[in-house]
Amino acid sequence: MASCGPRKSPSLARPPQPADRHPRTDPLPDRDAARSPRVTDYLEYAVFRIAFALFAAVPRRAALRIGTWIGELFFRLDRPHRRIALYNLRLAFPDRSESERLAILQRSCHNLGRVGAECCHLAALSPASVRDYVSIDDPARWQAELAAAAERGAVVLTAHLGNFELLAYACGLLGHPIALVHRPMRNALVDDAITALRARAGTVSLAKKNAAKAALRALHGHSIVAIPADQNQTRRYGVFVELFGVLASTTPGPSRLAMLSRAPVVPVFLLRDGESERHRLVVLPPVELVRSGDREADVVTNTQRCTAVIEDMMRRYPDQWIWFHKRWKTRPLGEPGIY
């Protein structure tokens, strides 16, 4: 897919150097070492539980309206994150005006507020009621991929688009629970609460620290393993591929797992219909992987192909991605930071 990234900073788009192309080979990296909860963790957890309970007690549509208002406040008041988001949007859409980029960011903040509100209502969903909010864009393709997964497993390539939390929950309620590779939050109390919520729909959460072996076992057992592949990785664990024409350190997890297990990489996203409470489960054709015999080169090539799919979805639905994430934080050796 052709890229149209900015050309004002040539160093950002230089080809990967040899050292960049041979990171550590762990498919799914570790995060921070576990630590005991601190007083601030308990305070954060208390705020989380209170906010969660309040949103859950409000009717769903009212909760979404409140979430939209909170997203608007975030857009207007959180200037540091807005600066990061606008920088990202300039990298991704250099041909759009500043007012257009601001509008994208504003709608993205609104969507994030709605996602938070909807998460507080996940436990109220049932296999019957989830169909009131989630439809399948191409049922025939969805059934075909499920049938294939039942024979050899599937690596679901996804991203923080639309309502990414509802994606796993809805799949579980529809009878197809998944194993979700996730990066644990710094606050273990909040992380445990979210993990427990996901488990209500049958989702198995695989923390990145020990995810590789567990994910392979799941795939060999013909399960579905989902990996969000749109977040920055450290130089040690990521591979550099182009995203909007600029090198971005990216998890090679989907590519490595698929190459080791022979399972297909199937892109799946849950996209919001406009500003409504309705969502569409979008299943795209499997990513065509290369297997030339040069394992590390193939990992980079296949990660680029996975990233191209995600970039295309970000281009098509820019107001449903989280632009304040420092996606290009990790730079190749010798390049300065950009945030």
N, C-alpha and C positions, 0 to 999 in steps of 0.2 A: 504494500500500500504506500503510495507516495506520501511524503511528509512535507509540511510547509512551515517548519519552525523558523524562528527568527535568525537573522544573519548578522546582527549587530555584535554578537559575541562569539567569534569563530571558535574560541577555545572550548565552548560548551558542546560543540558538535564534532569534536575531533574523533577520528576512528579509534576504537579501543586498542590499547597497547598490549603487548604480550602478557604483561603482569596482570592486566585487567581481565584477561580471558581465562585465567586459570585460578579461580578462587578455590577455597576449601570445598571438598566434594560432598559435604553433608547435604542431603536433599532439602531438609527443613531445619533451619538453624535454631539455636538456643536464644533465650532472651536474658533478662537480668536474673541474677541468682535470687532464689527465694529468700525472704526475710520475714521476721516476726512483725505483726501489725503494730503500728505506732498509734499514739493518741490521735493524731490527725487522721489516720485511717479509720478509726472508729467514728470520728466526727463526720467524715465524708460518707461513711456507710450509713449513719443515722440520717443525714440529709437525703441520701439516695432513697432509703426506705420510705421516708415521709413523703417525698415527691412522688415516688412510685405509687404509694397508696392513694394519694390525693388524685392523681391522674386516673387510676383504676376505678375510683369511686365516681368519677364524672362520666356521663354518657359518652360513648365513643365519638360522636360527631362534635360534641362540645369540646372534648379533649383535643381533637385535631385542630379546632379553631384556636384553642389556647396555645397549642404547640406552634402554630403558625405565628402567633403574636410573639412568642418567646424567640422564634427564629428571626423575626423582624428586629427585636431588641438586640439580639446577637449581632446582626448585620450592622446595626447603627452604632452600637456602643463598643464592640470589641475591635478597636482599631488595629492592634498588633496582628490579629488573625486576618483581618480584612486586608492588611498590607501584603501578607503572605499570599492570600488567595488571589489578589489582583496581579501580583507578580507571576503566579502560575498561569493565570488566564492570559497575560500578555505573551508568555512563552507559547501557549497552546494556540491562541487566536490573535496573532499579530495584525491581521488584516481587519479585525473588528474595532469599532470605536470604543472609547473608554466608557461611554454611557451604555453600550451594548454589554460590555463585560460586567459592569456594575449590575445590570439587570439580571444577567445570568447568576451572579453571586447572590443577589437578593432572593431569587427563586430557589437557589440551592439551600440557603439558610432556612427558608420556609419549609422545604422538603425535610431537612434534618429535624426541625421541630416536630413535624408530623410523624416522622419515624420514631422519635422518642415517645410521643404520645401513644402511638400504635403499639409499641413494645409493652407498655403498661397494661394493654388489653389482650396480650397474647394468650394468657392463661384462660381467658373467657371463651376462646375459640374452640370449636369442635370440628370433627370431620365433616359435619353437615354445614355448619355456619361459615367455615373458612371459604367455602365456594361462593359466598355472598361478596367476598372481597378479592378473591384470586381466581382468574380465569387462565386457561392455557392457550397460548397464541396459536400453536400448531399441534393439536392433540395427536395426530398420526405420528409426527416426528417424535414427540414426547414418549409415546408408547413404544416406538421402535428403539429408542435409546434405552428405555427401561428394560426391554427384552434383551438387548445386547449386554447391558450391565449384569443381568441375571446370569449370563454365561461367562463373562470375563471381568466383571467389575467396570467401574468408570471413574475417571478423574474429572470432576466438574470444575471448570475454569470459571471463576466469577470475580466480582469486584464490588466495591462499596457504592453501588448504583441503586437508585430507587429505594426500596426498603430491604436492605440486605439481611436484616434480622428475621423478617417475616419469610424470606426465601426458605431458609432451613426449616423453620417451624411449619410452614405450609406443606413442604414436601413430606415431613413426618406425619402430619395429620391426614394427608392424602394416601398414606400407606407406604411411603418410600423414605424411611428415615435415612439420614446421611451421617457420615463421620466428618466433622468440621475441623479443619486445621486452623487454629487461631493463636494469636499472640496474647498471652495473659496480660491483664491490666496490672499496673503497679500496685493498686489497692486490691489485695487478695480477697478481702471480704466482699467487695463489690463484684469482683470477678467470679467468685464462688456463687453468688446470688444469680448472676446472669447465666452461668453454666447450668445451675439447677433449673432455671426457667427453660432453657433450651431443651433440657432432658425431658421435660414434660411431654414434648412431641416426639421423643425417641432419638433426638440428636445426641451423638457421642462427640464430645469436645476433645480434640487432641491438641494439647499444648505443644508448641513448637519444640520445646526442649527434648521431648522423646517421641516426636510425631513420626519420624521416618519409618522405624520398624513397625509401629502400630498401623500406620497407613498402608504399608505393604501387606501386612497380615490381613487388613480389611479388604484390600483389592484382591488378594488371592482367595478370599472368602466370597468374592463376587459382590462386594458391597460398593456403595457410592461414596467417594471421598471428595469433599469440596474444599477448594483452596482459593481464597481471595488473593489475586496476584497483582494488585494495583498500589501496593504500599512500598515506601522506600526500604531498602535493605542496606545493611552495613557493607563496606567494601569487602570484608572478609567472606561474607556469605552470598552476596549478590553477584550477578553477571550484568555487565553494561550492555544495554540494548537501546535502540532509539524509541523515544516516546515523544510525539509531536516534533520530530527532528532533533531532539536534544537527548544525549545519553542519560539514561536513568538506571540506577542500580536496582535490579529486579530479582525477585525470587525465582530460581530455576526449579522450584519444587514440582510444579505440574509436569514439566518436561522430564525431569529425572524419574519421577514415580512412573510415568507412562512408559518410559523406555525400559525401566527395570521390570515392570509388571506386564507389559504388552497391552495394558488397558488403554482405551481411547481417551483423548482429552475432549470433553464436550462442553462448550461454552453455554452457561445458563445464567440468566439474569431475571430479576423481578422488578419490573418497571411500573412506575405510577402512571395512571391515566390522567394527564393534566394535573389539576390540583385536587383531585377527588380522593376518596378512600378506596378506590378500585385499583387493582394491580394486574399486570399481565406477566405470566411466566413465559419468557422467551427462550427457546432452545434453538441454538444454531448448529450447523453441520460440524462434525468433529474436525479439530485442527489436524491438518495433514502434517505428520512428523517425518523428519528425515532421519535415516539410519545409515550413514555412510561408512561407519566403522571407526571414525574419529570421534570418540565419545564426547570429549570436551567441546569440540567444534559443533557437534550436533546439538549439545545442550544450549549453546548460545543461539544457534539458528532457530531451534524450536522455541526457545524463550522469546525470541524476536517475533515469531509467528503468533504466539499466544498474546504478546503485548499488542500486536497489530489489531487483533480482535477487540481487545479492551479499548484501544485508542479509537477505533471506529465507533464503539458504543458511546464513548465519552464525547465524540464529535456530534453524534446524533442526539444525545440526551445530556448536554452539558449542565443543565440545571438540576440534574439528579446525582451529581458526583460531589464529593467533599473537597472543594478546592483549597481549603485552608491547610490541608495536609502538606508537609514539606516533601513532596514527591521527588524532587531533584536535590535533596540535601546531600547525599553521598556523591562525591565527585571522583573521577578517575585520578590516579596518582599524578601529582603536579598541578592539578587545577585548584583554584581557590574556591572557597564556599560561595554560594550565590544567595543566601538568605541573610 
